[in-house]
């Protein structure tokens, strides 16, 4: 039995040269000796059908004879350490020679004899082409019912709601993109979550997206899927990791608008009641309403900060990030936080004076003092956020250097 490679090694079959091609089929493989030879034949049939120059690149970290079988069948083999599915694609980037890329699995669950829909969309100008098993066909027994009717539809719905996309199957393993789109996406995920990272970044970056139907087959006799090899908990772990990616990469999608609404409501309520209780249309607004306003303003401002920070750190909307950074400079942020903190201290100081002059007793709370506490909180939040943005910019400049 072969050992998992400890470094990257690129193996070429006889007669293959490192020249540019139109299409690269890039597929990770881990112990796929049962299917890999036929898979390469499927790729060749699909390439012949579309009539383009192509590269078949198997990104392999197997301990069985998968790399030897793939090489003998005519595929290039990139031997890489076993570091995760997303990492396999990242390792492959320097060795991809095509202007179009189709990704998938080497287990014969996706039909790589049918590359024509992907190539057709590339020729129309698509930058990201997503396969859809639901728009195509799913063989009986190919997908567990829990995945087919609950997990995949639910996570697809969540991603579409967050990113305003129109995918029908975000977990389909067969997908394509241009070389330039791959560079824009700048893949970071090391494991299963690469799939969600790709689809959400394609949507957020405004890439020209197309969706094509694909066929999905059940595992061949004698082969177990990687999820089944890892146990019943594996799909749940994969789903949790993918959900984390959806939330972490662009929290601005679901935090900014609610944050602005909460902050505006809270500020209006707090300032309106800063002079004392009010009665509007027979409804009394007292100190408790003001405390609600303080809470809403604080929570809303926190949402805004996280949303803005996400746009700047991930730079999936670079134009917006630049405008925010140009407005909230270090000097301006410090002035705003200092002014807010200072006014807040003055208003709270009036309550402290009443407390001291009244013999260390208070008969009632002061509405202006509550507003002062809010201004102190917002001032401190602005101070911390200004430091965070300044640190983020310094890290970004260091990485670019």
C-alpha positions as CSV (number, residue, x, y, z in Angstrom):
1,X,0.0,0.0,0.0
2,X,1.3,3.4,-1.0
3,X,1.8,6.2,1.5
4,X,0.1,9.6,1.5
5,X,2.5,12.1,-0.2
6,X,4.2,14.6,2.0
7,X,4.9,17.1,-0.7
8,X,3.4,18.2,-4.1
9,X,4.5,16.2,-7.1
10,X,3.1,16.7,-10.7
11,X,3.1,13.6,-12.9
12,X,2.4,13.8,-16.6
13,X,1.3,10.8,-18.8
14,X,3.4,10.1,-21.9
15,X,2.9,12.6,-24.7
16,X,1.3,15.3,-22.6
17,X,3.0,18.7,-22.7
18,X,2.5,21.7,-20.3
19,X,0.8,23.9,-22.9
20,X,-2.3,26.1,-22.6
21,X,-5.6,24.4,-23.2
22,X,-9.2,25.6,-23.4
23,X,-10.6,23.3,-20.7
24,X,-9.2,21.9,-17.5
25,X,-11.0,19.1,-15.6
26,X,-9.8,19.3,-12.1
27,X,-10.9,16.6,-9.7
28,X,-9.6,15.5,-6.2
29,X,-9.3,11.8,-5.5
30,X,-8.8,9.8,-2.4
31,X,-8.6,6.0,-2.8
32,X,-10.8,5.7,-5.9
33,X,-9.1,2.7,-7.5
34,X,-12.6,1.2,-8.2
35,X,-13.7,4.1,-10.4
36,X,-10.8,6.3,-11.5
37,X,-9.9,4.5,-14.7
38,X,-13.5,4.6,-16.0
39,X,-13.8,8.2,-14.8
40,X,-10.8,9.3,-17.0
41,X,-12.5,7.5,-19.9
42,X,-15.7,9.4,-19.2
43,X,-13.7,12.7,-19.2
44,X,-12.1,11.8,-22.6
45,X,-15.5,11.0,-24.1
46,X,-16.9,14.4,-22.9
47,X,-13.9,16.2,-24.3
48,X,-14.2,14.5,-27.6
49,X,-17.9,15.5,-27.7
50,X,-17.3,19.2,-27.2
51,X,-14.2,19.3,-29.4
52,X,-11.9,21.4,-27.3
53,X,-8.3,21.1,-26.2
54,X,-8.3,19.9,-22.6
55,X,-6.4,18.8,-19.5
56,X,-7.5,16.1,-17.0
57,X,-5.9,16.8,-13.7
58,X,-6.4,14.3,-10.8
59,X,-5.5,15.9,-7.5
60,X,-4.6,12.8,-5.5
61,X,-3.7,12.0,-1.9
62,X,-4.5,8.3,-2.0
63,X,-2.8,5.4,-0.2
64,X,-4.0,2.9,-2.9
65,X,-3.1,2.6,-6.6
66,X,-5.4,5.4,-7.7
67,X,-2.6,7.7,-9.0
68,X,-1.0,4.9,-11.0
69,X,-4.3,3.9,-12.6
70,X,-5.2,7.5,-13.4
71,X,-1.8,8.1,-15.0
72,X,-2.1,4.9,-17.0
73,X,-5.5,6.0,-18.2
74,X,-4.0,9.3,-19.6
75,X,-4.7,11.8,-16.8
76,X,-2.2,14.2,-15.2
77,X,-1.8,13.4,-11.5
78,X,-1.0,16.0,-8.9
79,X,0.2,14.2,-5.7
80,X,-0.6,16.3,-2.7
81,X,-0.7,15.8,1.1
82,X,-4.1,14.9,2.5
83,X,-5.2,18.3,3.8
84,X,-8.9,18.6,2.9
85,X,-11.0,18.9,-0.2
86,X,-10.8,22.7,-0.5
87,X,-7.1,22.5,0.0
88,X,-6.8,20.1,-2.9
89,X,-8.2,22.7,-5.2
90,X,-6.0,25.4,-3.8
91,X,-2.9,23.2,-4.4
92,X,-4.0,22.6,-8.0
93,X,-4.3,26.2,-9.0
94,X,-0.7,26.7,-10.3
95,X,-1.0,23.5,-12.4
96,X,-4.3,24.4,-14.1
97,X,-3.7,25.2,-17.8
98,X,-7.2,25.8,-19.1
99,X,-9.2,29.1,-19.4
100,X,-12.3,27.1,-18.4
101,X,-12.4,24.8,-15.4
102,X,-14.8,22.0,-14.6
103,X,-14.7,20.5,-11.1
104,X,-16.3,17.4,-9.6
105,X,-15.7,13.9,-8.1
106,X,-13.8,10.9,-9.5
107,X,-16.4,8.4,-8.2
108,X,-18.6,8.2,-11.3
109,X,-21.5,9.9,-9.4
110,X,-21.4,12.8,-11.9
111,X,-21.4,12.2,-15.6
112,X,-18.3,13.8,-17.1
113,X,-19.3,12.5,-20.5
114,X,-21.7,15.4,-20.6
115,X,-19.5,18.5,-20.6
116,X,-21.3,20.2,-23.4
117,X,-23.7,22.2,-21.2
118,X,-20.8,23.7,-19.3
119,X,-18.8,24.6,-22.4
120,X,-21.8,26.1,-24.1
121,X,-22.4,28.4,-21.1
122,X,-18.7,29.4,-21.0
123,X,-18.9,30.3,-24.7
124,X,-21.9,32.5,-23.9
125,X,-19.9,34.4,-21.4
126,X,-20.7,32.7,-18.1
127,X,-18.0,33.1,-15.5
128,X,-19.4,30.5,-13.0
129,X,-21.5,27.5,-14.1
130,X,-23.3,25.6,-11.4
131,X,-24.5,22.1,-11.9
132,X,-27.9,21.2,-10.5
133,X,-29.0,17.6,-9.7
134,X,-32.5,18.8,-9.1
135,X,-32.7,20.4,-12.6
136,X,-31.2,17.2,-14.0
137,X,-31.7,13.7,-12.6
138,X,-31.0,11.8,-9.5
139,X,-30.7,8.0,-9.7
140,X,-32.7,6.0,-7.0
141,X,-30.4,5.5,-4.0
142,X,-27.9,8.1,-5.1
143,X,-28.9,10.7,-2.4
144,X,-30.2,10.0,1.1
145,X,-33.7,11.3,1.6
146,X,-32.6,13.5,4.5
147,X,-30.2,15.3,2.1
148,X,-32.5,15.3,-0.9
149,X,-35.7,16.6,0.8
150,X,-34.3,18.5,3.8
151,X,-30.6,19.3,4.1
152,X,-29.8,20.5,0.5
153,X,-33.1,22.4,-0.1
154,X,-32.8,24.1,3.3
155,X,-29.2,25.3,3.0
156,X,-29.8,26.3,-0.6
157,X,-32.8,28.4,0.5
158,X,-30.8,30.0,3.3
159,X,-28.0,31.0,0.9
160,X,-30.4,32.3,-1.7
161,X,-32.1,34.5,0.9
162,X,-28.9,35.8,2.3
163,X,-27.1,36.5,-1.0
164,X,-30.1,37.2,-3.3
165,X,-29.0,34.3,-5.6
166,X,-31.1,31.8,-7.5
167,X,-29.3,28.5,-7.1
168,X,-31.3,25.3,-7.0
169,X,-28.6,23.0,-5.7
170,X,-25.6,24.7,-3.9
171,X,-24.1,21.3,-2.9
172,X,-23.8,19.9,-6.4
173,X,-20.2,18.8,-6.7
174,X,-20.0,19.3,-10.5
175,X,-19.4,23.0,-11.3
176,X,-17.3,25.1,-13.6
177,X,-15.7,28.5,-13.7
178,X,-13.2,30.5,-15.7
179,X,-9.6,30.9,-14.6
180,X,-10.2,34.6,-14.0
181,X,-13.2,33.8,-11.8
182,X,-11.2,31.4,-9.7
183,X,-8.6,34.1,-9.1
184,X,-11.4,36.5,-8.0
185,X,-13.0,34.0,-5.7
186,X,-9.6,33.5,-4.0
187,X,-10.6,30.2,-2.4
188,X,-9.6,30.0,1.3
189,X,-11.6,27.0,2.7
190,X,-9.6,23.9,3.4
191,X,-12.4,21.3,3.7
192,X,-16.0,20.6,2.5
193,X,-17.0,24.3,3.0
194,X,-15.2,25.2,-0.2
195,X,-18.4,24.5,-2.0
196,X,-20.4,27.1,-0.2
197,X,-17.5,29.6,-0.3
198,X,-17.5,29.4,-4.1
199,X,-21.2,29.8,-4.6
200,X,-21.6,32.7,-2.2
201,X,-18.5,34.5,-3.5
202,X,-19.7,34.1,-7.1
203,X,-23.0,35.7,-6.1
204,X,-21.5,38.5,-4.0
205,X,-18.8,39.3,-6.6
206,X,-21.5,39.7,-9.3
207,X,-20.0,37.0,-11.6
208,X,-22.1,36.0,-14.6
209,X,-23.7,32.8,-13.3
210,X,-25.4,30.1,-15.2
211,X,-26.9,26.8,-14.0
212,X,-27.0,23.6,-16.0
213,X,-28.7,20.2,-15.3
214,X,-26.4,17.3,-14.4
215,X,-27.0,13.6,-13.8
216,X,-26.3,12.1,-10.3
217,X,-25.7,8.4,-10.0
218,X,-25.4,6.1,-6.9
219,X,-22.1,4.7,-5.8
220,X,-20.7,1.8,-7.8
221,X,-20.8,-1.7,-6.3
222,X,-18.1,-2.1,-3.7
223,X,-17.6,1.6,-3.2
224,X,-18.6,3.7,-0.1
225,X,-18.9,7.4,-0.3
226,X,-16.5,9.4,1.8
227,X,-19.4,10.5,4.1
228,X,-20.3,6.9,4.7
229,X,-16.7,6.0,5.3
230,X,-16.5,8.6,8.1
231,X,-19.8,7.6,9.8
232,X,-23.3,8.8,10.2
233,X,-22.3,12.1,11.8
234,X,-20.2,13.2,8.8
235,X,-23.1,14.8,6.7
236,X,-24.2,16.8,9.8
237,X,-20.7,18.1,10.4
238,X,-20.4,19.0,6.7
239,X,-23.7,20.9,6.9
240,X,-22.7,22.7,10.0
241,X,-19.4,23.8,8.5
242,X,-21.1,25.0,5.3
243,X,-23.6,27.0,7.3
244,X,-20.7,28.6,9.2
245,X,-19.2,29.7,5.9
246,X,-22.4,31.3,4.8
247,X,-22.7,33.3,8.0
248,X,-19.0,34.2,8.4
249,X,-18.2,35.4,4.9
250,X,-20.8,38.1,4.5
251,X,-22.7,38.9,7.7
252,X,-23.4,42.3,6.2
253,X,-26.1,40.6,4.1
254,X,-28.3,40.0,7.1
255,X,-26.9,42.4,9.7
256,X,-26.6,45.8,8.0
257,X,-30.3,46.6,7.2
258,X,-31.7,45.3,10.5
259,X,-28.8,47.1,12.3
260,X,-29.7,50.4,10.7
261,X,-33.4,50.0,11.6
262,X,-32.6,49.0,15.2
263,X,-30.1,51.8,15.6
264,X,-32.4,54.5,14.1
265,X,-35.4,53.3,16.2
266,X,-33.3,53.3,19.4
267,X,-31.7,56.7,18.8
268,X,-35.0,58.4,18.0
269,X,-36.6,56.8,21.1
270,X,-33.7,57.7,23.4
271,X,-33.4,61.3,22.3
272,X,-37.1,61.9,22.3
273,X,-37.3,60.8,25.9
274,X,-34.1,62.4,27.1
275,X,-36.0,65.4,28.5
276,X,-38.6,63.2,30.4
277,X,-41.7,61.0,29.8
278,X,-44.0,61.7,26.8
279,X,-47.6,60.9,26.0
280,X,-48.4,60.5,22.3
281,X,-52.0,59.6,21.1
282,X,-52.8,58.5,24.6
283,X,-49.8,56.1,24.9
284,X,-47.3,56.9,27.7
285,X,-43.6,56.6,26.9
286,X,-41.6,56.5,30.1
287,X,-38.1,55.5,31.4
288,X,-38.7,51.8,30.4
289,X,-39.2,52.9,26.8
290,X,-36.0,54.8,26.9
291,X,-34.1,51.8,28.2
292,X,-35.6,49.9,25.3
293,X,-34.3,52.6,23.0
294,X,-30.8,52.4,24.5
295,X,-30.8,48.6,24.0
296,X,-31.9,48.8,20.4
297,X,-29.4,51.5,19.6
298,X,-26.6,49.5,21.1
299,X,-27.5,46.3,19.4
300,X,-28.1,48.0,16.1
301,X,-24.8,49.8,16.1
302,X,-23.0,46.5,16.9
303,X,-24.8,44.9,13.8
304,X,-23.6,47.8,11.6
305,X,-20.0,47.5,12.9
306,X,-19.9,43.8,12.2
307,X,-21.4,44.3,8.7
308,X,-19.0,47.0,7.8
309,X,-16.0,45.1,9.1
310,X,-17.0,42.1,7.0
311,X,-17.2,44.1,3.8
312,X,-13.8,45.6,4.5
313,X,-12.1,42.3,5.5
314,X,-13.5,40.1,2.8
315,X,-13.5,42.8,0.1
316,X,-16.3,41.1,-1.8
317,X,-17.7,44.6,-2.5
318,X,-14.5,46.6,-2.8
319,X,-16.2,49.8,-3.9
320,X,-18.3,50.0,-0.7
321,X,-15.3,49.0,1.4
322,X,-13.2,51.9,0.0
323,X,-16.0,54.4,0.6
324,X,-16.4,53.3,4.2
325,X,-12.6,53.5,4.8
326,X,-12.4,56.9,3.2
327,X,-15.2,58.2,5.5
328,X,-14.2,56.6,8.8
329,X,-10.6,57.5,8.9
330,X,-8.6,57.0,12.1
331,X,-8.7,60.8,12.9
332,X,-12.4,61.1,12.2
333,X,-13.3,58.0,14.2
334,X,-11.3,59.3,17.2
335,X,-13.0,62.7,17.0
336,X,-16.5,61.2,16.8
337,X,-15.8,58.8,19.7
338,X,-14.2,61.5,21.8
339,X,-17.1,63.9,21.2
340,X,-19.7,61.2,22.0
341,X,-17.9,60.1,25.1
342,X,-17.4,63.7,26.3
343,X,-21.1,64.7,26.0
344,X,-22.1,61.5,27.7
345,X,-19.8,62.2,30.6
346,X,-21.3,65.6,31.0
347,X,-24.9,64.2,31.1
348,X,-23.9,61.4,33.5
349,X,-22.0,64.0,35.6
350,X,-25.3,65.8,36.3
351,X,-26.7,62.6,37.9
352,X,-23.5,62.1,39.9
353,X,-23.8,65.7,41.2
354,X,-27.4,65.1,42.3
355,X,-26.3,61.9,44.0
356,X,-23.5,63.5,45.9
357,X,-25.3,66.7,46.8
358,X,-28.3,64.7,48.0
359,X,-26.4,62.9,50.6
360,X,-25.5,59.9,48.4
361,X,-29.2,59.2,47.7
362,X,-31.3,59.4,44.5
363,X,-35.0,60.0,44.6
364,X,-35.4,59.2,40.8
365,X,-33.3,58.4,37.8
366,X,-32.4,61.1,35.3
367,X,-33.5,60.8,31.6
368,X,-30.6,62.9,30.4
369,X,-28.2,60.7,32.4
370,X,-29.6,57.6,30.6
371,X,-28.9,59.3,27.3
372,X,-25.4,60.1,28.6
373,X,-24.8,56.4,29.3
374,X,-25.9,55.6,25.7
375,X,-23.5,58.2,24.3
376,X,-20.6,56.8,26.4
377,X,-21.4,53.3,25.1
378,X,-21.6,54.4,21.5
379,X,-18.4,56.5,21.8
380,X,-16.5,53.6,23.2
381,X,-17.8,51.3,20.5
382,X,-16.7,53.8,17.9
383,X,-13.3,54.0,19.5
384,X,-12.9,50.2,19.4
385,X,-14.2,50.0,15.8
386,X,-11.8,52.7,14.6
387,X,-8.9,50.7,16.0
388,X,-10.2,47.5,14.4
389,X,-10.5,49.2,11.0
390,X,-7.0,50.7,11.3
391,X,-5.5,47.3,12.2
392,X,-7.4,45.6,9.3
393,X,-6.0,48.2,6.8
394,X,-2.5,47.6,8.2
395,X,-2.8,43.8,7.8
396,X,-4.2,44.3,4.2
397,X,-1.3,46.5,3.2
398,X,1.2,44.1,4.7
399,X,-0.3,41.2,2.7
400,X,-0.3,43.2,-0.5
401,X,3.4,44.1,0.0
